[in-house]
Amino acid sequence: METLSLVALAAVSAAVAGAARRTPVPAPLLLVAAGLIASYVPGVPEYTLDPHVVLPLLLPPLLHTSALDASYLDLRANIRPVALLSVGYVLFATLAVGWLAHLLVPGLPPAAALVLGAVVAPPDAVAATAIARRLGLPHRITTILQGESLVNDATAITAYKVALAAAAGVGWSWTEGIGEFVLASVGGVGVGLALMVPLHWLRTHLKEPLLQNTLSLLIPFVAYAAAEEVGASGVLAVVVVALYLGHRSWQVDFATRLQEEAVWKMVAFILESAVFALIGLQLPVVLRGLGAYAGESAALYAVGVFAAVVVVRFVWVYPATYVPRLLSQRIREREPDPGWTGPLIVSWAGMRGVVSLAIAFSIPATVAGGGPFPGRNLILFLTFTTVIGTLVVQGLTLPPLIRVLKLPGRDAQAETLAEAQAQSEASRAAEERLEALLTDERNALPGPLADRLRTVLERRRNAVWERLGAVNELTGETVDDTYRRLAGDVIEAEREVFVRLRDERRIDDEMMRTLLRRLDLEEAAAYREGSG
């Protein structure tokens, strides 16, 4: 693929994703729609989804960013529902959807149908978690969906390898398949555990932020490649490493954290935008290979597989939610009652994504004997229609469904109160430390500078409490909003002076950039103090 085509894909995808923020339509849906339309626009190059690019080059950084943002403690607290979805549901969906597809499509061998089941089994919860956060879903549901998305790809890829070996006729048995699954899962976790401590040690001992961020960008690829090299799951290795690094990110230098957050946000934004656009752009490639399956029969099979994927998730989620509660009093005591609405949202938030398409495109054209892989083109088509169907049908209806159900969202007032209490406790500890330090002659400071440190601590302690205050009747702003606006205005006045002094040649560009960076850090601090 030409460089200009890749640049155009990234640029247009980013523009569409940016525009989506001004509309009620989730960005993934708008990107898929744009890709579908663009695939038939004359002059648009053909973008073939190459699994050798998506799986080793796009999947690791996307998983890494999601795992860095995830809470290890929250995932550990919800390990049972996460495991039931990311492992149990994926295996169940592989078998159930595969069996239904075998019954629905005449001539589709059971092994090939299992390949289809494995391909469409893993939900891509990127869109679901984005919608969940945007609409303020209960924290536990968001955690479960996010945890599912981190691990289910590993289960699906392993199940796919087992089903593919059976369909390709390489003589695999169920025993070998179970062994492959154990090796992938245990090996992937093992590689992640082996890498996470030395990688964190490197991050904390490198003193140059640029080197630290270069290492940060390489980490997901290193973890993925190391695990795949020994036949283990690269997905699990990436997730384990990223969860550990995210849990201990506070031990990294502050400059690195600021720079790293900005870099990874940009990388995730570009990759996610391009990935969803790529899904829509695959339509001509998929339709071209349908052959004898084209027409009404292909549409019927597509509807049938889509319905099977949706129903099978409901069939799994509700028993997986209620049966453990019925069997264990401890679970009933520790976990809140999900009611019937929580499982409904989790069941409906099962949109499929680019991983399913990438796995489908990796299906070989021939089997061991040299003959064509049975139903390969139909599997590609059914995967594509399932991905599009879930993104459009479930993606568009999930937000209104959440609003209709009126699920109790996050209590902003309670969260702000908890934040204020935590900040107050931390500020008291900081004030005690400051007074102890100032008693040491080696830390002697002029009175105004010592008072400035005390003022900063006091302002930080009071900022969150002020967010609980009333709104200004004249401006409609909270105290928090007013503080942030005024801080920005006075800093902007300083910034204009520095630029003017540079233009008058009274300071050089290097000095101006140093002064502006200092102002940028102060403005960022003021914004964080104001917004919490």
C-alpha positions as CSV (number, residue, x, y, z in Angstrom):
1,M,0.0,0.0,0.0
2,E,1.4,3.4,-1.0
3,T,2.5,5.8,1.8
4,L,0.1,8.5,0.6
5,S,-2.8,6.1,0.9
6,L,-1.9,5.3,4.5
7,V,-1.5,9.0,5.3
8,A,-4.9,9.7,3.7
9,L,-6.5,6.9,5.7
10,A,-5.2,8.2,9.0
11,A,-6.0,11.9,8.2
12,V,-9.6,11.3,7.0
13,S,-10.3,8.8,9.8
14,A,-9.1,11.3,12.4
15,A,-11.2,14.0,10.8
16,V,-14.4,11.9,10.8
17,A,-13.7,10.8,14.4
18,G,-13.3,14.5,15.4
19,A,-16.5,15.4,13.7
20,A,-18.3,12.6,15.5
21,R,-17.7,14.3,18.8
22,R,-20.1,17.0,17.7
23,T,-22.9,14.5,16.9
24,P,-24.9,12.1,19.0
25,V,-23.6,9.2,16.8
26,P,-20.7,7.2,18.4
27,A,-17.5,7.7,16.5
28,P,-17.0,4.0,15.6
29,L,-20.4,3.9,13.8
30,L,-19.7,7.1,11.9
31,L,-16.2,5.8,10.9
32,V,-17.6,2.4,9.7
33,A,-20.3,4.3,7.7
34,A,-17.7,6.6,6.2
35,G,-15.6,3.5,5.2
36,L,-18.6,1.8,3.6
37,I,-19.3,4.9,1.5
38,A,-15.7,5.6,0.6
39,S,-15.2,2.0,-0.6
40,Y,-17.4,2.8,-3.6
41,V,-16.1,6.3,-4.3
42,P,-14.1,6.3,-7.6
43,G,-10.4,6.9,-7.0
44,V,-10.3,5.7,-3.4
45,P,-7.6,3.0,-3.2
46,E,-8.5,-0.5,-2.1
47,Y,-7.5,-1.1,1.5
48,T,-7.1,-4.8,2.2
49,L,-7.1,-5.7,5.9
50,D,-3.9,-7.6,6.4
51,P,-3.9,-9.8,9.5
52,H,-0.1,-9.8,9.5
53,V,-0.4,-6.0,10.1
54,V,-3.5,-5.8,12.3
55,L,-2.7,-8.5,14.9
56,P,1.0,-7.8,15.6
57,L,1.1,-4.0,14.8
58,L,-2.3,-2.5,15.6
59,L,-3.7,-4.8,18.3
60,P,-0.8,-4.5,20.9
61,P,-0.9,-0.7,21.2
62,L,-4.7,-0.7,21.4
63,L,-4.7,-3.3,24.1
64,H,-1.9,-1.6,25.9
65,T,-3.7,1.8,26.1
66,S,-6.9,0.1,27.3
67,A,-5.0,-1.9,30.0
68,L,-3.1,1.2,31.2
69,D,-6.4,3.0,31.8
70,A,-8.0,-0.1,33.5
71,S,-7.9,-0.5,37.2
72,Y,-6.1,-3.7,38.3
73,L,-7.9,-3.5,41.7
74,D,-11.3,-3.2,40.0
75,L,-10.6,-6.0,37.6
76,R,-9.4,-8.2,40.5
77,A,-12.6,-7.5,42.4
78,N,-14.6,-8.5,39.3
79,I,-12.5,-11.4,38.2
80,R,-15.3,-13.9,38.2
81,P,-17.7,-12.1,35.8
82,V,-14.8,-10.9,33.6
83,A,-13.5,-14.5,33.3
84,L,-16.9,-15.9,32.6
85,L,-17.3,-13.4,29.7
86,S,-13.8,-13.3,28.3
87,V,-13.2,-17.1,28.5
88,G,-16.4,-18.9,29.2
89,Y,-18.6,-16.9,26.9
90,V,-16.1,-16.9,24.0
91,L,-15.7,-20.7,24.1
92,F,-19.5,-21.1,24.4
93,A,-20.1,-18.7,21.5
94,T,-17.6,-20.6,19.4
95,L,-19.4,-23.9,19.8
96,A,-23.0,-22.5,19.8
97,V,-22.6,-20.1,16.8
98,G,-20.6,-22.7,14.9
99,W,-23.2,-25.4,15.5
100,L,-26.0,-23.1,14.4
101,A,-24.1,-22.0,11.3
102,H,-23.5,-25.6,10.4
103,L,-27.3,-26.2,10.6
104,L,-28.1,-23.0,8.7
105,V,-25.7,-23.2,5.8
106,P,-25.9,-26.3,3.6
107,G,-22.6,-27.9,2.9
108,L,-20.6,-26.0,5.5
109,P,-18.5,-28.6,7.4
110,P,-18.6,-28.6,11.2
111,A,-14.9,-27.7,11.5
112,A,-15.3,-24.8,9.1
113,A,-18.5,-23.7,11.0
114,L,-16.4,-23.8,14.3
115,V,-13.9,-21.5,12.6
116,L,-16.7,-19.1,11.9
117,G,-17.9,-19.4,15.5
118,A,-14.4,-18.6,16.8
119,V,-14.0,-15.7,14.5
120,V,-17.2,-13.9,15.5
121,A,-17.0,-14.9,19.2
122,P,-15.0,-12.0,20.7
123,P,-16.9,-8.7,21.2
124,D,-14.9,-5.6,20.6
125,A,-15.8,-3.6,23.7
126,V,-13.9,-0.4,22.6
127,A,-17.2,1.1,21.3
128,A,-19.2,-0.3,24.2
129,T,-16.9,1.1,26.9
130,A,-16.7,4.4,25.1
131,I,-20.5,4.6,25.2
132,A,-20.6,3.4,28.8
133,R,-18.3,6.1,30.0
134,R,-20.1,8.7,27.8
135,L,-23.5,7.9,29.3
136,G,-22.3,7.3,32.8
137,L,-23.1,3.6,33.2
138,P,-22.5,2.1,36.7
139,H,-18.8,1.7,37.3
140,R,-19.0,-2.1,37.8
141,I,-20.7,-2.7,34.3
142,T,-18.0,-0.5,32.7
143,T,-15.2,-2.5,34.5
144,I,-16.7,-5.8,33.4
145,L,-17.0,-4.7,29.7
146,Q,-13.5,-3.3,29.7
147,G,-12.1,-6.4,31.4
148,E,-13.8,-8.6,28.9
149,S,-12.3,-6.7,26.0
150,L,-8.8,-7.1,27.4
151,V,-8.8,-10.9,27.5
152,N,-11.4,-12.3,25.1
153,D,-9.2,-11.8,22.0
154,A,-6.7,-14.2,23.4
155,T,-9.4,-16.8,24.0
156,A,-10.9,-16.3,20.5
157,I,-7.5,-16.5,18.7
158,T,-6.6,-19.7,20.5
159,A,-10.0,-21.3,19.8
160,Y,-9.6,-20.2,16.2
161,K,-6.2,-21.9,15.9
162,V,-7.7,-25.2,17.3
163,A,-10.8,-25.0,14.9
164,L,-8.6,-24.0,12.0
165,A,-6.3,-27.0,12.5
166,A,-9.3,-29.3,12.5
167,A,-10.8,-27.7,9.4
168,A,-7.5,-27.7,7.5
169,G,-7.0,-31.4,8.1
170,V,-3.7,-31.4,9.9
171,G,-4.7,-34.2,12.2
172,W,-5.2,-32.4,15.5
173,S,-7.1,-34.0,18.4
174,W,-9.2,-32.5,21.2
175,T,-6.3,-33.3,23.5
176,E,-3.9,-31.3,21.4
177,G,-6.4,-28.5,21.2
178,I,-6.7,-28.3,25.0
179,G,-2.9,-28.4,25.3
180,E,-2.7,-25.5,22.8
181,F,-5.2,-23.5,24.8
182,V,-3.3,-24.1,28.1
183,L,0.0,-23.2,26.5
184,A,-1.4,-20.0,25.0
185,S,-3.1,-18.8,28.2
186,V,-0.5,-19.9,30.8
187,G,2.4,-19.0,28.6
188,G,1.0,-15.6,27.8
189,V,0.5,-14.8,31.4
190,G,3.9,-16.2,32.2
191,V,5.7,-14.1,29.6
192,G,3.8,-11.0,30.9
193,L,4.8,-11.8,34.5
194,A,8.4,-12.3,33.5
195,L,8.6,-9.0,31.5
196,M,6.6,-6.6,33.7
197,V,9.1,-6.2,36.6
198,P,12.3,-5.6,34.4
199,L,10.3,-3.3,32.1
200,H,9.1,-1.3,35.1
201,W,12.6,-1.1,36.5
202,L,13.8,0.3,33.2
203,R,11.0,2.9,33.2
204,T,11.9,4.1,36.7
205,H,15.7,4.1,36.1
206,L,15.8,5.9,32.8
207,K,16.1,9.6,33.6
208,E,15.5,11.0,30.2
209,P,11.7,11.5,29.4
210,L,12.3,10.9,25.7
211,L,14.0,7.6,26.3
212,Q,11.3,6.6,28.8
213,N,8.5,7.3,26.3
214,T,10.4,5.5,23.5
215,L,10.5,2.5,25.8
216,S,6.8,3.0,26.5
217,L,6.0,2.8,22.8
218,L,8.0,-0.3,22.3
219,I,6.7,-2.2,25.4
220,P,3.4,-3.6,23.8
221,F,5.3,-4.8,20.7
222,V,8.0,-6.4,22.8
223,A,5.6,-8.2,25.0
224,Y,3.4,-9.4,22.1
225,A,6.4,-10.6,20.0
226,A,8.1,-12.4,23.0
227,A,4.9,-14.4,23.8
228,E,4.1,-15.3,20.2
229,E,7.7,-16.4,19.7
230,V,7.2,-19.2,22.2
231,G,3.7,-20.1,21.0
232,A,2.0,-18.3,23.9
233,S,-0.7,-15.6,23.7
234,G,0.7,-12.2,22.9
235,V,-2.6,-10.6,23.8
236,L,-2.4,-11.8,27.4
237,A,1.3,-10.8,27.7
238,V,0.5,-7.3,26.6
239,V,-2.4,-7.0,29.0
240,V,-0.5,-8.4,32.0
241,V,2.4,-6.0,31.4
242,A,0.2,-3.0,30.9
243,L,-1.9,-3.7,34.0
244,Y,1.2,-3.8,36.1
245,L,2.7,-0.7,34.6
246,G,-0.5,1.2,34.9
247,H,-0.9,0.1,38.6
248,R,2.6,1.4,39.3
249,S,2.6,4.5,37.1
250,W,2.9,6.7,40.1
251,Q,6.5,5.6,40.5
252,V,7.5,7.1,37.2
253,D,8.9,10.6,36.8
254,F,6.1,13.2,36.5
255,A,7.5,14.6,33.2
256,T,7.3,11.1,31.7
257,R,3.7,10.6,32.9
258,L,2.6,13.9,31.3
259,Q,4.3,13.2,28.0
260,E,3.3,9.6,28.0
261,E,-0.3,10.3,28.5
262,A,-0.4,12.8,25.6
263,V,1.5,10.4,23.3
264,W,-0.7,7.4,24.0
265,K,-3.9,9.3,23.7
266,M,-2.8,10.4,20.2
267,V,-1.7,6.9,19.2
268,A,-5.0,5.4,20.5
269,F,-7.1,8.0,18.7
270,I,-5.4,7.5,15.4
271,L,-5.3,3.7,15.5
272,E,-8.9,3.4,16.7
273,S,-10.1,5.8,14.0
274,A,-8.2,4.0,11.3
275,V,-9.3,0.6,12.4
276,F,-13.1,1.3,12.3
277,A,-12.7,3.0,8.9
278,L,-10.9,-0.1,7.7
279,I,-13.9,-2.2,8.6
280,G,-16.1,-0.3,6.3
281,L,-13.5,-0.3,3.5
282,Q,-13.5,-4.1,3.3
283,L,-16.9,-4.4,1.7
284,P,-15.7,-4.6,-2.0
285,V,-13.1,-7.2,-1.0
286,V,-15.6,-9.4,0.8
287,L,-18.3,-9.2,-1.9
288,R,-15.9,-10.0,-4.7
289,G,-15.1,-13.4,-3.3
290,L,-18.7,-14.6,-2.5
291,G,-19.1,-16.5,-5.7
292,A,-21.9,-19.1,-5.6
293,Y,-23.1,-17.9,-2.2
294,A,-24.1,-14.4,-3.6
295,G,-27.7,-13.3,-3.6
296,E,-30.7,-13.9,-1.3
297,S,-29.2,-17.0,0.3
298,A,-26.1,-15.1,1.4
299,A,-28.3,-12.4,2.9
300,L,-30.4,-15.1,4.7
301,Y,-27.3,-16.7,6.1
302,A,-26.0,-13.2,7.3
303,V,-29.2,-12.5,9.1
304,G,-29.2,-15.9,10.7
305,V,-25.6,-15.7,12.0
306,F,-26.2,-12.2,13.3
307,A,-29.3,-13.3,15.2
308,A,-27.4,-16.3,16.5
309,V,-24.5,-14.1,17.8
310,V,-27.0,-11.8,19.5
311,V,-29.1,-14.5,21.1
312,V,-26.2,-16.7,22.2
313,R,-24.8,-13.8,24.3
314,F,-28.1,-13.5,26.1
315,V,-28.2,-17.2,26.6
316,W,-24.8,-17.1,28.3
317,V,-24.9,-13.8,30.2
318,Y,-28.1,-14.2,32.3
319,P,-27.2,-17.7,33.7
320,A,-23.6,-16.6,34.2
321,T,-24.9,-13.7,36.2
322,Y,-27.6,-15.4,38.4
323,V,-26.4,-19.0,38.9
324,P,-23.2,-18.1,40.9
325,R,-25.4,-15.8,43.1
326,L,-27.8,-18.7,43.7
327,L,-25.0,-21.1,44.6
328,S,-22.9,-18.8,46.8
329,Q,-24.1,-16.8,49.7
330,R,-20.7,-15.0,49.8
331,I,-21.3,-13.7,46.3
332,R,-24.7,-12.4,47.3
333,E,-23.2,-10.6,50.3
334,R,-20.2,-9.1,48.5
335,E,-21.7,-8.1,45.2
336,P,-24.7,-5.8,44.5
337,D,-27.8,-7.2,43.0
338,P,-27.5,-6.7,39.2
339,G,-31.3,-6.9,38.7
340,W,-32.4,-7.6,35.2
341,T,-31.1,-4.4,33.6
342,G,-27.4,-4.9,34.2
343,P,-27.2,-8.2,32.4
344,L,-29.4,-6.8,29.6
345,I,-26.9,-4.0,29.0
346,V,-23.9,-6.4,29.1
347,S,-25.7,-8.8,26.7
348,W,-26.6,-6.0,24.3
349,A,-23.1,-4.4,24.4
350,G,-21.6,-7.2,22.3
351,M,-20.4,-5.3,19.2
352,R,-17.8,-7.1,17.1
353,G,-14.8,-5.3,15.6
354,V,-11.6,-5.4,13.6
355,V,-10.1,-8.4,15.5
356,S,-12.9,-10.6,14.1
357,L,-12.2,-9.4,10.6
358,A,-8.4,-9.7,10.9
359,I,-8.8,-13.3,12.1
360,A,-11.2,-14.1,9.2
361,F,-8.8,-12.7,6.7
362,S,-6.0,-14.9,8.1
363,I,-7.9,-18.1,7.1
364,P,-5.7,-19.9,4.6
365,A,-7.0,-20.3,1.0
366,T,-6.2,-24.0,1.0
367,V,-6.3,-27.0,3.3
368,A,-3.5,-29.6,4.0
369,G,-4.3,-31.6,0.8
370,G,-4.1,-28.6,-1.5
371,G,-7.9,-28.1,-1.9
372,P,-9.8,-24.9,-1.2
373,F,-10.6,-24.1,2.4
374,P,-14.4,-25.0,2.7
375,G,-16.6,-21.9,2.8
376,R,-13.7,-19.4,3.3
377,N,-15.3,-16.6,1.3
378,L,-18.6,-17.2,2.9
379,I,-17.0,-17.0,6.4
380,L,-15.4,-13.7,5.4
381,F,-18.8,-12.4,4.3
382,L,-20.6,-13.6,7.4
383,T,-17.9,-12.1,9.6
384,F,-18.2,-8.8,7.9
385,T,-22.0,-8.7,8.0
386,T,-21.9,-9.7,11.7
387,V,-19.4,-6.9,12.6
388,I,-21.4,-4.3,10.7
389,G,-24.7,-5.6,12.0
390,T,-23.6,-5.5,15.6
391,L,-22.0,-2.1,15.3
392,V,-25.0,-0.5,13.6
393,V,-27.9,-2.3,15.3
394,Q,-26.5,-2.6,18.8
395,G,-24.3,0.4,18.6
396,L,-27.1,2.8,17.6
397,T,-29.6,1.3,20.1
398,L,-27.4,1.0,23.1
399,P,-27.4,4.7,24.1
400,P,-31.2,5.0,24.0
401,L,-31.6,1.6,25.7
402,I,-29.4,2.9,28.6
403,R,-31.5,6.0,28.8
404,V,-34.8,4.2,28.8
405,L,-33.7,1.7,31.5
406,K,-32.5,4.7,33.7
407,L,-29.7,2.8,35.2
408,P,-28.2,4.5,38.3
409,G,-25.1,6.2,36.9
410,R,-22.1,7.4,38.8
411,D,-22.9,9.8,41.6
412,A,-20.8,12.9,40.7
413,Q,-21.5,14.6,44.0
414,A,-20.4,11.5,46.0
415,E,-17.3,11.1,43.9
416,T,-16.4,14.8,44.3
417,L,-16.9,14.5,48.1
418,A,-14.6,11.4,48.2
419,E,-12.0,13.2,46.1
420,A,-12.2,16.2,48.5
421,Q,-11.7,14.1,51.5
422,A,-8.7,12.3,49.9
423,Q,-7.1,15.6,48.9
424,S,-7.7,17.0,52.4
425,E,-5.9,14.0,54.0
426,A,-3.0,14.2,51.5
427,S,-2.7,18.0,52.0
428,R,-2.5,17.6,55.8
429,A,0.3,15.1,55.3
430,A,2.1,17.5,52.9
431,E,1.8,20.4,55.2
432,E,3.3,18.4,58.1
433,R,6.1,17.3,55.8
434,L,6.7,20.9,54.7
435,E,6.9,22.3,58.2
436,A,9.3,19.5,59.2
437,L,11.5,20.3,56.2
438,L,11.5,24.0,56.9
439,T,12.9,23.4,60.4
440,D,16.1,22.1,58.9
441,E,18.6,24.8,58.3
442,R,19.6,23.2,55.0
443,N,16.1,24.0,53.7
444,A,16.0,27.6,54.8
445,L,13.8,29.7,52.5
446,P,12.8,33.4,52.6
447,G,9.5,34.0,54.2
448,P,7.5,34.8,51.0
449,L,8.7,31.6,49.3
450,A,7.8,29.4,52.3
451,D,4.4,31.1,52.4
452,R,4.0,30.5,48.7
453,L,4.5,26.7,49.3
454,R,1.9,26.8,52.1
455,T,-0.5,28.7,49.9
456,V,-0.2,26.2,47.1
457,L,-1.0,23.4,49.5
458,E,-4.0,25.3,50.9
459,R,-5.3,26.0,47.4
460,R,-5.0,22.4,46.4
461,R,-6.9,21.3,49.5
462,N,-9.7,23.8,49.1
463,A,-10.1,23.4,45.3
464,V,-12.1,20.2,45.4
465,W,-14.3,21.4,48.3
466,E,-15.1,24.6,46.3
467,R,-16.4,22.4,43.5
468,L,-19.2,21.5,45.8
469,G,-20.3,25.1,46.2
470,A,-23.0,27.2,44.5
471,V,-23.1,28.5,41.0
472,N,-22.4,32.2,40.2
473,E,-25.8,33.7,39.5
474,L,-24.3,36.3,37.0
475,T,-22.2,33.9,34.9
476,G,-23.6,30.5,35.5
477,E,-20.1,29.3,36.4
478,T,-19.0,27.4,39.4
479,V,-16.1,28.7,41.5
480,D,-14.1,26.0,39.9
481,D,-14.9,27.3,36.4
482,T,-14.2,30.9,37.3
483,Y,-10.8,30.0,38.8
484,R,-9.8,28.1,35.8
485,R,-10.9,30.9,33.4
486,L,-9.2,33.6,35.3
487,A,-6.0,31.6,35.6
488,G,-6.0,31.0,31.9
489,D,-6.5,34.7,31.2
490,V,-3.7,36.0,33.4
491,I,-1.3,33.3,32.0
492,E,-2.3,34.3,28.5
493,A,-1.3,37.9,29.4
494,E,2.1,36.7,30.4
495,R,2.4,34.6,27.3
496,E,1.7,37.6,25.1
497,V,4.5,39.6,26.8
498,F,7.0,36.8,26.2
499,V,6.1,36.6,22.5
500,R,6.4,40.4,22.2
501,L,9.8,40.4,23.9
502,R,11.0,37.7,21.5
503,D,9.7,39.7,18.5
504,E,11.5,42.8,19.8
505,R,14.7,40.6,20.0
506,R,15.0,41.3,23.8
507,I,15.0,37.5,24.4
508,D,15.8,34.7,22.0
509,D,13.6,31.9,20.9
510,E,15.1,29.3,23.2
511,M,14.4,31.5,26.2
512,M,10.9,32.2,25.0
513,R,10.2,28.4,24.7
514,T,11.6,27.8,28.2
515,L,9.3,30.5,29.6
516,L,6.3,29.4,27.6
517,R,6.8,25.8,28.8
518,R,6.8,27.0,32.4
519,L,3.5,28.8,31.8
520,D,2.1,25.7,30.1
521,L,2.9,23.6,33.1
522,E,1.3,26.2,35.4
523,E,-1.8,26.4,33.3
524,A,-2.1,22.6,33.3
525,A,-1.8,22.6,37.0
526,A,-4.4,25.4,37.3
527,Y,-6.7,23.4,35.1
528,R,-6.3,20.2,37.1
529,E,-6.9,22.1,40.4
530,G,-10.0,23.6,38.9
531,S,-11.4,20.6,37.3
532,G,-10.2,18.0,39.7
